[in-house]
């Protein structure tokens, strides 16, 4: 993505980030420590989300959702384990580079996005609705288009949202969608319905309007 940011957008981003920082800083000391100094416990069967990733989510930085896959959490833990003791001294040996797991299907995306949303709404409860609506939009896209369209659009949307500090993900970004869906076929039975939905969802980039009826 281009690193060029118009001055108006840069100003908006700066002020949004400042508000986010003030919001976090205004919280009680005990709550602030829970945000920044402890991993986030997802639940049984899932590894804790690291403090680094939790902080990225809270302050609105772009996060590759594949970082939230359980398999990648386990991979990071294995790679950080000490490997060898020599003369009672700890020696860290280099590991063969392990292949990270990518999000390649809707089940993996659902797992990662659900963890992302759980972290977000735990600290910002009002975000539950727009994140759930965003999830429904991605699932709807998956139902009508190829897996590639669904996942590439989602990544582009997340990058865009982080760049402008968008805090309402309830509406599809039509410009981004059109770019990533160009040339992809739609099932004939759903074409009219999906086209109607896109027209209903058409809003200026960065709009915070709510999800249209589907």
C-alpha positions as CSV (number, residue, x, y, z in Angstrom):
1,X,0.0,0.0,0.0
2,X,1.2,3.6,-0.6
3,X,2.8,5.3,2.3
4,X,1.4,8.7,1.1
5,X,-1.2,10.1,3.5
6,X,-2.9,13.4,2.7
7,X,-2.5,16.1,5.4
8,X,-6.2,16.1,6.2
9,X,-6.2,12.4,6.8
10,X,-2.9,12.5,8.7
11,X,-4.4,15.2,11.0
12,X,-7.5,13.0,11.6
13,X,-5.5,9.9,12.3
14,X,-3.3,11.8,14.8
15,X,-6.3,13.2,16.6
16,X,-8.0,9.8,16.7
17,X,-4.9,8.1,18.0
18,X,-4.7,10.8,20.7
19,X,-8.2,10.2,21.7
20,X,-7.6,6.5,21.9
21,X,-4.5,7.0,24.1
22,X,-6.4,9.4,26.4
23,X,-9.2,6.9,26.7
24,X,-6.8,4.2,27.8
25,X,-4.8,6.5,30.0
26,X,-7.9,7.7,31.8
27,X,-8.7,4.2,33.0
28,X,-8.0,3.1,36.6
29,X,-4.4,1.9,37.2
30,X,-5.5,-1.7,37.8
31,X,-7.5,-1.8,34.5
32,X,-4.7,-0.2,32.6
33,X,-2.3,-2.9,33.8
34,X,-4.7,-5.5,32.6
35,X,-4.8,-3.9,29.2
36,X,-1.0,-3.7,28.7
37,X,0.8,-6.0,31.1
38,X,-1.1,-9.3,30.8
39,X,-1.9,-11.7,28.0
40,X,-5.6,-12.0,27.1
41,X,-7.1,-15.3,28.1
42,X,-9.4,-16.5,25.3
43,X,-10.8,-19.6,26.9
44,X,-10.4,-23.4,27.1
45,X,-8.5,-24.9,24.1
46,X,-7.0,-21.5,23.0
47,X,-3.5,-20.1,23.8
48,X,-3.5,-16.6,25.5
49,X,-3.2,-13.6,23.2
50,X,0.2,-12.0,23.8
51,X,0.3,-8.5,25.4
52,X,1.9,-7.2,22.2
53,X,-1.0,-8.3,20.1
54,X,-3.6,-7.1,22.6
55,X,-2.0,-3.6,22.6
56,X,-2.1,-3.6,18.8
57,X,-5.8,-4.3,18.8
58,X,-6.6,-1.8,21.5
59,X,-4.8,1.1,19.9
60,X,-6.2,0.3,16.5
61,X,-3.0,-0.7,14.7
62,X,-3.2,-3.0,11.7
63,X,-3.0,-6.7,12.7
64,X,-2.6,-9.6,10.3
65,X,-5.4,-11.8,11.5
66,X,-3.3,-14.9,10.9
67,X,-1.3,-13.8,14.0
68,X,-4.4,-14.9,16.0
69,X,-4.6,-18.5,14.7
70,X,-4.0,-21.0,17.5
71,X,-1.5,-22.9,15.3
72,X,0.6,-19.7,15.1
73,X,0.4,-19.1,18.8
74,X,1.8,-22.5,19.4
75,X,4.5,-22.0,16.8
76,X,5.7,-18.8,18.5
77,X,5.9,-20.6,21.9
78,X,7.9,-23.5,20.5
79,X,10.3,-21.2,18.7
80,X,11.0,-19.3,22.0
81,X,11.8,-22.3,24.1
82,X,15.5,-22.8,25.2
83,X,17.1,-25.6,23.3
84,X,20.4,-26.5,24.9
85,X,22.4,-26.2,28.2
86,X,26.2,-26.2,28.0
87,X,28.4,-26.0,31.0
88,X,25.4,-25.0,33.1
89,X,24.9,-22.0,30.8
90,X,21.8,-21.5,28.7
91,X,22.5,-21.7,25.0
92,X,19.9,-20.7,22.4
93,X,20.3,-22.6,19.2
94,X,18.9,-21.4,15.9
95,X,15.7,-23.1,14.7
96,X,14.9,-24.1,11.2
97,X,12.4,-21.6,10.0
98,X,8.9,-22.9,10.6
99,X,6.2,-22.1,8.2
100,X,3.5,-19.9,9.5
101,X,-0.1,-20.9,9.0
102,X,-2.1,-18.6,6.7
103,X,-5.8,-17.9,6.6
104,X,-6.9,-19.9,3.6
105,X,-10.5,-20.7,4.4
106,X,-13.5,-19.2,6.1
107,X,-13.2,-21.4,9.2
108,X,-9.7,-20.1,9.9
109,X,-10.9,-16.5,9.3
110,X,-13.8,-17.0,11.7
111,X,-11.5,-18.3,14.4
112,X,-9.1,-15.4,14.1
113,X,-11.7,-12.7,13.7
114,X,-13.7,-14.1,16.7
115,X,-10.6,-13.8,18.9
116,X,-9.9,-10.3,17.5
117,X,-13.5,-9.2,18.3
118,X,-13.4,-10.8,21.7
119,X,-10.4,-8.8,22.7
120,X,-11.8,-5.6,21.3
121,X,-15.3,-5.8,22.9
122,X,-13.8,-6.8,26.3
123,X,-12.2,-3.4,26.4
124,X,-14.6,-1.5,24.2
125,X,-18.1,-3.1,24.8
126,X,-19.9,-0.7,22.4
127,X,-17.9,-2.3,19.4
128,X,-19.8,-5.6,19.6
129,X,-22.5,-4.6,17.1
130,X,-20.3,-3.2,14.3
131,X,-17.8,-6.1,14.5
132,X,-20.6,-8.6,14.3
133,X,-22.1,-6.8,11.3
134,X,-18.6,-6.8,9.7
135,X,-18.5,-10.5,10.2
136,X,-21.8,-11.0,8.6
137,X,-20.7,-8.9,5.6
138,X,-17.6,-11.1,5.1
139,X,-19.7,-14.3,5.4
140,X,-22.1,-12.9,2.8
141,X,-19.2,-12.1,0.5
142,X,-17.9,-15.7,1.0
143,X,-21.3,-17.1,0.1
144,X,-21.5,-15.2,-3.2
145,X,-17.9,-15.0,-4.3
146,X,-14.7,-17.0,-4.3
147,X,-12.6,-17.4,-1.2
148,X,-9.9,-15.2,-2.6
149,X,-12.3,-12.2,-2.9
150,X,-13.5,-12.6,0.6
151,X,-10.1,-12.8,2.2
152,X,-8.3,-10.2,0.1
153,X,-11.1,-7.7,0.6
154,X,-11.0,-8.3,4.4
155,X,-7.3,-7.7,4.6
156,X,-7.5,-4.5,2.5
157,X,-10.4,-3.3,4.7
158,X,-8.5,-3.9,7.9
159,X,-5.5,-2.0,6.6
160,X,-7.7,0.9,5.5
161,X,-9.5,0.9,8.9
162,X,-6.2,1.1,10.7
163,X,-4.9,3.8,8.5
164,X,-7.9,6.2,9.1
165,X,-8.6,4.9,12.7
166,X,-12.1,3.7,11.6
167,X,-14.1,2.6,14.7
168,X,-17.3,1.5,12.9
169,X,-16.8,-1.5,10.7
170,X,-20.5,-2.1,10.0
171,X,-20.6,-1.0,6.3
172,X,-18.8,-2.5,3.4
173,X,-16.2,-0.3,1.7
174,X,-17.6,-0.5,-1.9
175,X,-14.5,1.0,-3.6
176,X,-12.3,-1.6,-2.0
177,X,-14.7,-4.4,-2.7
178,X,-15.1,-3.5,-6.3
179,X,-11.3,-3.5,-6.7
180,X,-10.8,-6.9,-5.2
181,X,-13.9,-8.5,-6.8
182,X,-13.1,-7.3,-10.3
183,X,-13.2,-10.2,-12.7
184,X,-14.7,-12.6,-10.2
185,X,-17.9,-14.4,-11.1
186,X,-21.0,-14.4,-9.0
187,X,-23.6,-17.2,-8.9
188,X,-26.4,-16.1,-11.2
189,X,-29.1,-16.8,-8.6
190,X,-27.5,-14.3,-6.1
191,X,-26.2,-11.6,-8.5
192,X,-29.3,-9.4,-8.3
193,X,-29.6,-9.7,-4.6
194,X,-25.9,-8.9,-4.0
195,X,-26.0,-6.0,-6.4
196,X,-28.9,-4.5,-4.6
197,X,-27.1,-4.9,-1.3
198,X,-24.0,-3.1,-2.6
199,X,-26.2,-0.2,-3.7
200,X,-27.7,-0.1,-0.3
201,X,-24.3,-0.2,1.4
202,X,-22.7,2.5,-0.8
203,X,-21.2,5.1,1.5
204,X,-18.2,7.4,1.2
205,X,-14.9,5.8,2.4
206,X,-14.6,5.8,6.2
207,X,-18.4,6.1,6.6
208,X,-19.7,5.0,10.0
209,X,-23.2,4.2,8.8
210,X,-24.9,1.0,9.9
211,X,-25.3,-2.2,8.0
212,X,-28.1,-2.2,5.5
213,X,-30.9,-4.7,5.7
214,X,-30.1,-8.0,4.0
